[in-house]
Amino acid sequence: MKKTYVSIAIAALFLSSSFFSFGQKTQTSGPIIIGVVDVEYIVRQLPEAVDADAKLKDMQKSLQDTIMKMQESLQKKADNYIKQKSIMPAEQQQKQEQQLQEEQQKLQQFYNDKLTEIQSKREEFLEPIRTKVRNAIQSVAKEESMSFVFDKGNPSVLFAEEKYDITFKVLDKIKRGNK
C-alpha cells in the first residue's frame, strides 16, 4: 500500500475543506497572503505518527492472523461435515449445518468488533497528531500574517508559489515544541 493509514487519515482531515481561516484580522488593504503546506510530508516526519502507524499495522496483522486461523478451523469443520453428511441422520445434518452457520456468524461478528476496535484506536492515536499539526499550522500562519493555508495535497490547489510554502517552518515549529 502506497500511503499509510495515518497519512490518509490526517490528509482526509485537512482535505475535507478547501482552506483554513485562522481568525486573522480582515485585511482591507494590502495583499492577502496564502500559505501552502504539505500535511502528508509533515505527518511522515513525526515519530508519533510513525509509531501510531506501526501499532495499527501490528493490530491489523494480528487480526488477520486470528481471522485466518478461525476460518481454517471453520473450514475443517465444514469439510468434516461434508465427508460425514451422507451417513448422518437428517436431524444431525440440520444440527451440524446450524452450528456451522452460527460459527460463521460469530466469526463475522468477531471481525466486525475488532475492526471497530482498530478504528477507535486509530482515532485515539491520530487526534493528538491532528491537533499538533493544526496548532503548528495556525501558529506559523499567524506569524507569517497569512489569511489562508492550503494543503498541497488538495487537488483544488492548482498553483502555489514556493515562497509561500510553510511546510518546513511548520515542521521546525513542531520539532522545537511549538514555541
Secondary structure as UniProt FT lines:
FT   HELIX           5..15
FT   STRAND          20..21
FT   STRAND          34..37
FT   HELIX           39..45
FT   HELIX           47..84
FT   HELIX           85..87
FT   HELIX           90..143
FT   TURN            144..145
FT   STRAND          148..151
FT   TURN            152..153
FT   TURN            155..156
FT   HELIX           162..164
FT   HELIX           167..175
FT   TURN            176..177
//
